Amino acid sequence: MGRVTTRAPDLWHHYGRTRDGSDRAVPPAFYWNWGQDAGPGPEVLGDLTGRHVGDLGAGTARHAAHLAAHHRPARVAAVDASPAQHATATGLYAHLAPRLRIIASDAVSHLHATTGTCDVLYSVFGAVDFTDPRELLPAAAAALRPGGRLVFATLAHHLGGAPARPDARPTDVPARTPDGETATMHRWVLQAHMWTELLGEAGFTRITTDVLPATTGGPRAADTLLVRAHHPS
Ligand SMILES: C[S@@+](CC[C@H](N)C(=O)[O-])C[C@H]1O[C@@H](n2cnc3c(N)ncnc32)[C@H](O)[C@@H]1O
């Protein structure tokens, strides 16, 4: 009998489906906040002209497409591990190549393969939220060139209002398989001091955290924690 291989179900298969069918434009703006409607924008990343940029957990690559179209980087790598998200991103924005590269990969593997080549890495509720920070943050530090920076938007508290964790442990959050079955996945919803500690352990310096308040009410509203850190040199 041949070898049977099993692949983990794509828990991001359903994410963003409604919008992807109707809105195919390159977004005219880039936001960090949970509501995607206010607050600081790409200036937080510094001048991107001629820079090598990576979006970790890019989803359908809307943020990366905006940067590629409006900020003159040398390259933006939109990295996502979900086959569904990668396929949608390719359908929406493949025409922005070669400035935009849409890459199907786990973020940690991608970072290990690009050691010392990136100027700017960022994540908007992306891979930083869903990957063990003790694996991802050191890999990000190693992937950055001297002077490079990592910026990420993450939840300032759990959805529903429970506080962020004071330790480096993940929370199990609900998810759905492509077939619609219920599942769970890990999400790291950590207090600001915990992110600062983990970034310091990974070798980052000049670490700052800011809370961007929710712009709406309701059970799915959330404050955003915007975290900035720099390569040690
Ligand atoms: C909440 S979505 C955010 C997508 C996008 N950043 C946005 O703002 O629309 C999280 C994304 O992170 C991706 N992701 C999570 N962990 C990842 C990892 N370790 N490597 C690559 N992608 C990852 C998922 O596949 C998913 O597309």
The ligand as an ORCA input file, in Angstrom:
! r2SCAN-3c Opt
* xyz 0 1
  C      -6.495     37.365     10.598
  S      -5.709     36.950      9.085
  C      -4.974     38.525      8.677
  C      -4.601     38.642      7.227
  C      -4.081     40.018      6.785
  N      -2.888     40.402      7.491
  C      -5.174     41.068      6.944
  O      -5.000     41.999      7.738
  O      -6.179     40.956      6.238
  C      -4.302     35.989      9.620
  C      -3.479     35.413      8.468
  O      -2.223     34.957      8.993
  C      -1.862     33.785      8.310
  N      -0.909     33.054      9.140
  C      -1.069     32.663     10.430
  N       0.034     32.038     10.868
  C       0.924     32.040      9.835
  C       2.258     31.568      9.662
  N       2.918     30.958     10.667
  N       2.857     31.755      8.475
  C       2.210     32.371      7.450
  N       0.948     32.822      7.550
  C       0.314     32.685      8.723
  C      -3.168     33.056      8.072
  O      -3.069     32.109      7.030
  C      -4.116     34.225      7.766
  O      -4.199     34.469      6.386
*
